[in-house]
Every structure is written in structure tokens, then in C-alpha cells.
Amino acid sequence: MSTTIKQLRAFVAVAKTHSLAEASAQLHVSQPAISIAIRSLEDSLGGALFSRDGRQLALTPEGATFVERAQQLLNNWDNTLDAAQQRFRLQQGQLSIAAIPAFALNQLPGLLEEFHQRYPDINIVLEDIVMERVVSAVQEGRAELGFSFRPEDLGNLTFTTLGDDRFVAVLPQGHPLQDKKLVHWRDLAQEPFIAMNRGSAVRRWADSAFSQCGKPDDTSPRLLCEAYQLSTIGRLVQSGLGVSAAPSLCVEQMQAYGLICKPLADPIVSQPVGILAREFGALSAPAQAFVSVALDHNPGARAN
């Protein structure tokens, strides 16, 4: 027979009041229910906790030893229960997020601001890392949520699309292409091109776009250099070294550098951006709340 919290509460209440009636009133439970709880607890322990010779209930030596431990158990239980309730009420807790730098810099601040206004006691741990590391962080449980382009292989992850990101041409001020409403990939192939590093998803998509728009000798970019961060690419374009292509997530950032961003076509390169989470296991209350904030900001979101 297992001991229950109700039995411990009944025992401690009677031990403190020395009265079934007072314990009953304190716990809002009938006296017979209190008696049954204590009898069951004594049966579970294997001996009497109270001496029932007189009119008042007095603790046996074993009962006097046990009451302090019982109170400690109740305190631990109450504290644990309160902490869990606070987490469900989002009054405390922590949420780990991984995000690609373009999203972390340009989209995530607005989501974090609203989330903090709603749930000021939730601590956020944020990693801004490249897409491949975002995926592994969520897969391995280091981050509960990831914000990224959709990976080609989801593996054990789910992906909720927040929107579709179309690549743009990134040009320095005064560049001849800045007056065009639409820039073609072929146009960029004629200019010194600053690319993302080989192996990155952005680089693969750019290389694929160049290969689709004509003969290789006509459309292979005049590669000037490679960089690991889109912010570095922006600075290099700003210095006048060349042009580039980047996700539209970066438009605000590139414009802050004084650069010109134009839609790219032939082909149109568009990639879904969204939320990564592990397929198995429920999200924590803070994670669910953060997803709700992200969905509120992106009413066209869809799961896929």
C-alpha cells in the first residue's frame, strides 16, 4: 500500500491540533475521512502514530519522529507543485532558441519583445548560428525551437512555415543595376560577385540559380570572394568590391548599410522560413507560447 499526500496532510494536521475535529475543519474534510487516512497511513508504515488512550490524540514516539519528516515531504511537494504551476502559468521557466543570423537580427527581436511583454518572467537563451547548426541544435535537444530555412531533410523534426523568402540582389549605391525594377541572375554573373561560403544552403541556392539561367560560360559568376556571414557580405558590397545575392530576410540589414536591394528573377529563388521543433514529445509551455506569438505575427503560417 502506497502512502498518499492526503494521508500525510491528515497526519500532520492531527499531530499539530491533537484533534480530529480541528484537523477536519482545517482541511475541509470529514472526521471519518481523516480517521481513515490516518489508519491507512499507519497500516502502510506498520505501526501506530497516535496513542488513543485519552480524549486527545497524542503522538507515539514513532509518530513524533515521523511528523517532522512528513512536514518536510509536504513542503517539498508543495514547492515542487508550485514551481510546476508557475511554469504552466508562464510565471517562471526558460526557453532555448536557435536561429539563423538573418532571422535573429531582423525578425526575432520583434517576437522577443512581444513575448517578453506577455511573459516577463521567462528567460530566453538564444544562439544565432548557421542553418546547419540550428538543425542539429534542435535535433539534439540543445534548443527547443529553431528558426531557419526549411532543411532538405527534416529527419526527426517538424517544420512550420512562417513565410516564403525570395532572394534579392544586393548592390552598392550608384551601381548601374540599381535603376532596374527587376534584376536577373544573369546580370549578377557579369559583376564581381561576393558569395556565401561553400557548403552553406545560401551558397547552394545561389549556385543553382546561376546554373539555371544560361550556358555555364555565360552565367558562372565572377567570384571575387566568399564569406561566412551575410553581415560581412553586406560590408564588402558597401565598400564597392562587388555585388551579391541574399535572402530578403536581410533587406532591412542591407539597407541599414546603405545598400540597394532589388528583386531577383530568372529564376526566382524562394525558400520557406519557419520554426523547427522535434517531432516526438510535447513542447514546453514557454515554447508553445513563443510559437503562438510567432504565428500571430505571421497569419499565413502553415505546417508542413
Secondary structure in CASP SS format (residue, H / E / C, confidence):
PFRMAT SS
TARGET T0000
AUTHOR 0000-0000-0000
METHOD secondary structure of the structure
MODEL  1
M C 1.00
S C 1.00
T C 1.00
T C 1.00
I H 1.00
K H 1.00
Q H 1.00
L H 1.00
R H 1.00
A H 1.00
F H 1.00
V H 1.00
A H 1.00
V H 1.00
A H 1.00
K H 1.00
T H 1.00
H C 1.00
S C 1.00
L H 1.00
A H 1.00
E H 1.00
A H 1.00
S H 1.00
A H 1.00
Q H 1.00
L H 1.00
H C 1.00
V C 1.00
S C 1.00
Q H 1.00
P H 1.00
A H 1.00
I H 1.00
S H 1.00
I H 1.00
A H 1.00
I H 1.00
R H 1.00
S H 1.00
L H 1.00
E H 1.00
D H 1.00
S H 1.00
L H 1.00
G C 1.00
G C 1.00
A C 1.00
L C 1.00
F E 1.00
S E 1.00
R C 1.00
D C 1.00
G C 1.00
R C 1.00
Q C 1.00
L C 1.00
A E 1.00
L E 1.00
T C 1.00
P H 1.00
E H 1.00
G H 1.00
A H 1.00
T H 1.00
F H 1.00
V H 1.00
E H 1.00
R H 1.00
A H 1.00
Q H 1.00
Q H 1.00
L H 1.00
L H 1.00
N H 1.00
N H 1.00
W H 1.00
D H 1.00
N H 1.00
T H 1.00
L H 1.00
D H 1.00
A H 1.00
A H 1.00
Q H 1.00
Q H 1.00
R H 1.00
F H 1.00
R C 1.00
L C 1.00
Q C 1.00
Q C 1.00
G E 1.00
Q E 1.00
L E 1.00
S E 1.00
I E 1.00
A E 1.00
A E 1.00
I C 1.00
P H 1.00
A H 1.00
F H 1.00
A H 1.00
L H 1.00
N H 1.00
Q C 1.00
L H 1.00
P H 1.00
G H 1.00
L H 1.00
L H 1.00
E H 1.00
E H 1.00
F H 1.00
H H 1.00
Q H 1.00
R H 1.00
Y C 1.00
P C 1.00
D C 1.00
I E 1.00
N E 1.00
I E 1.00
V E 1.00
L E 1.00
E E 1.00
D E 1.00
I C 1.00
V C 1.00
M H 1.00
E H 1.00
R H 1.00
V H 1.00
V H 1.00
S H 1.00
A H 1.00
V H 1.00
Q H 1.00
E C 1.00
G C 1.00
R C 1.00
A C 1.00
E C 1.00
L E 1.00
G E 1.00
F E 1.00
S E 1.00
F E 1.00
R C 1.00
P C 1.00
E C 1.00
D C 1.00
L C 1.00
G C 1.00
N C 1.00
L E 1.00
T E 1.00
F E 1.00
T E 1.00
T E 1.00
L E 1.00
G E 1.00
D E 1.00
D E 1.00
R E 1.00
F E 1.00
V E 1.00
A E 1.00
V E 1.00
L E 1.00
P C 1.00
Q C 1.00
G C 1.00
H C 1.00
P H 1.00
L H 1.00
Q H 1.00
D H 1.00
K C 1.00
K C 1.00
L C 1.00
V E 1.00
H E 1.00
W H 1.00
R H 1.00
D H 1.00
L H 1.00
A H 1.00
Q C 1.00
E C 1.00
P E 1.00
F E 1.00
I E 1.00
A E 1.00
M E 1.00
N C 1.00
R C 1.00
G C 1.00
S C 1.00
A H 1.00
V H 1.00
R H 1.00
R H 1.00
W H 1.00
A H 1.00
D H 1.00
S H 1.00
A H 1.00
F H 1.00
S H 1.00
Q H 1.00
C C 1.00
G C 1.00
K C 1.00
P H 1.00
D H 1.00
D H 1.00
T H 1.00
S C 1.00
P C 1.00
R E 1.00
L E 1.00
L E 1.00
C E 1.00
E E 1.00
A E 1.00
Y C 1.00
Q C 1.00
L H 1.00
S H 1.00
T H 1.00
I H 1.00
G H 1.00
R H 1.00
L H 1.00
V H 1.00
Q H 1.00
S C 1.00
G C 1.00
L C 1.00
G C 1.00
V E 1.00
S E 1.00
A E 1.00
A E 1.00
P E 1.00
S H 1.00
L H 1.00
C H 1.00
V H 1.00
E H 1.00
Q H 1.00
M H 1.00
Q H 1.00
A H 1.00
Y C 1.00
G C 1.00
L C 1.00
I E 1.00
C E 1.00
K E 1.00
P E 1.00
L E 1.00
A E 1.00
D C 1.00
P C 1.00
I C 1.00
V C 1.00
S E 1.00
Q E 1.00
P E 1.00
V E 1.00
G E 1.00
I E 1.00
L E 1.00
A E 1.00
R E 1.00
E C 1.00
F C 1.00
G C 1.00
A C 1.00
L C 1.00
S C 1.00
A H 1.00
P H 1.00
A H 1.00
Q H 1.00
A H 1.00
F H 1.00
V H 1.00
S H 1.00
V H 1.00
A H 1.00
L H 1.00
D H 1.00
H H 1.00
N C 1.00
P C 1.00
G C 1.00
A C 1.00
R E 1.00
A E 1.00
N C 1.00
END
